[in-house]
Amino acid sequence: MGELTLRLRAAGQRPAIQGGFMAAAMVVAGGFDYLVNIVVGRQLPPTEFFIFVTVTALLQVMVQVTNVIRNVVAYYTADATVGDDGHPVCRDLGSRGVRRVVMGRIGMR
């Protein structure tokens, strides 16, 4: 492996570096969002710009919903792969079946 690859992997192990990358990415994304709004705001009449902003806001809400679903699925998938060290619900799903887990969670054991 190249030296740069090794340095990037080592940097990825430190939470402060990971947070810095995320912060930089968020600043760049926000800058592009601002730039697009300025350019489109200059090109479109006010009513069409309102429609553009409304549609992009709805798309952002839909993206956030899919992000939540993806994160929840990833959490429980990762937890299920851990095995006995994982979350109790995931262990129960693997060993006793879905029916017993659901009944146990609502107090019908």
C-alpha positions as CSV (number, residue, x, y, z in Angstrom):
1,M,0.0,0.0,0.0
2,G,1.0,3.5,-0.6
3,E,2.1,5.8,2.2
4,L,-0.9,8.1,1.6
5,T,-3.3,5.2,2.0
6,L,-1.7,4.2,5.3
7,R,-1.8,7.8,6.6
8,L,-5.4,8.2,5.6
9,R,-6.4,4.9,7.3
10,A,-4.5,5.9,10.5
11,A,-6.2,9.3,10.4
12,G,-9.6,7.6,10.1
13,Q,-9.0,5.9,13.4
14,R,-9.1,9.2,15.3
15,P,-12.5,10.6,16.1
16,A,-11.3,14.2,16.0
17,I,-10.0,13.7,12.4
18,Q,-13.3,12.0,11.4
19,G,-15.2,14.9,12.9
20,G,-13.1,17.4,11.0
21,F,-13.7,15.7,7.7
22,M,-17.5,15.7,8.5
23,A,-17.4,19.4,9.4
24,A,-15.5,20.3,6.3
25,A,-17.9,18.3,4.1
26,M,-20.9,20.0,5.8
27,V,-19.4,23.5,5.1
28,V,-18.7,22.6,1.5
29,A,-22.2,21.2,1.0
30,G,-23.8,24.3,2.7
31,G,-21.7,26.5,0.4
32,F,-22.9,24.7,-2.7
33,D,-26.5,24.9,-1.5
34,Y,-26.1,28.7,-0.9
35,L,-24.5,29.1,-4.4
36,V,-27.3,27.2,-6.1
37,N,-30.0,29.2,-4.4
38,I,-28.3,32.5,-5.4
39,V,-27.9,31.5,-9.0
40,V,-31.4,30.1,-9.3
41,G,-32.8,33.0,-7.4
42,R,-31.3,35.4,-10.0
43,Q,-32.5,33.3,-13.0
44,L,-36.1,32.6,-12.0
45,P,-39.0,35.0,-11.2
46,P,-40.2,35.0,-7.6
47,T,-43.1,32.6,-8.0
48,E,-41.0,30.0,-9.8
49,F,-38.2,30.4,-7.3
50,F,-40.8,29.7,-4.5
51,I,-41.7,26.5,-6.3
52,F,-38.0,25.6,-6.7
53,V,-37.4,26.1,-3.0
54,T,-40.5,24.2,-2.0
55,V,-39.6,21.2,-4.1
56,T,-36.0,21.1,-2.9
57,A,-37.2,21.4,0.7
58,L,-39.5,18.4,0.2
59,L,-36.6,16.5,-1.4
60,Q,-34.4,17.2,1.6
61,V,-37.1,15.9,4.0
62,M,-37.4,12.7,2.0
63,V,-33.6,12.3,2.0
64,Q,-33.6,12.6,5.8
65,V,-36.4,10.0,6.2
66,T,-34.4,7.6,4.1
67,N,-31.3,8.4,6.1
68,V,-33.1,7.5,9.4
69,I,-34.4,4.2,7.9
70,R,-30.9,3.3,6.7
71,N,-29.3,4.1,10.0
72,V,-31.8,2.1,12.0
73,V,-31.4,-0.9,9.6
74,A,-27.6,-0.6,9.8
75,Y,-27.7,-0.4,13.6
76,Y,-29.8,-3.6,14.0
77,T,-27.9,-5.4,11.2
78,A,-24.6,-4.7,12.9
79,D,-26.0,-5.6,16.2
80,A,-27.3,-8.9,14.9
81,T,-23.9,-9.8,13.4
82,V,-22.2,-9.4,16.8
83,G,-24.0,-12.5,18.1
84,D,-24.3,-13.1,21.8
85,D,-22.6,-9.8,22.6
86,G,-25.3,-7.9,20.7
87,H,-28.6,-6.2,21.6
88,P,-31.0,-8.5,23.5
89,V,-33.7,-8.1,20.9
90,C,-31.4,-9.2,18.1
91,R,-30.2,-12.2,20.1
92,D,-33.8,-13.2,20.8
93,L,-34.7,-12.9,17.1
94,G,-32.0,-15.4,16.3
95,S,-32.6,-17.9,19.0
96,R,-36.3,-18.0,19.8
97,G,-38.1,-16.5,16.8
98,V,-40.0,-13.3,16.1
99,R,-43.2,-14.4,17.9
100,R,-41.6,-14.9,21.3
101,V,-39.7,-11.6,21.0
102,V,-42.8,-9.6,20.2
103,M,-44.9,-11.3,22.9
104,G,-42.1,-10.7,25.4
105,R,-41.8,-7.1,24.6
106,I,-45.4,-6.3,25.1
107,G,-45.6,-8.3,28.3
108,M,-47.4,-11.5,27.2
109,R,-44.8,-14.1,28.1
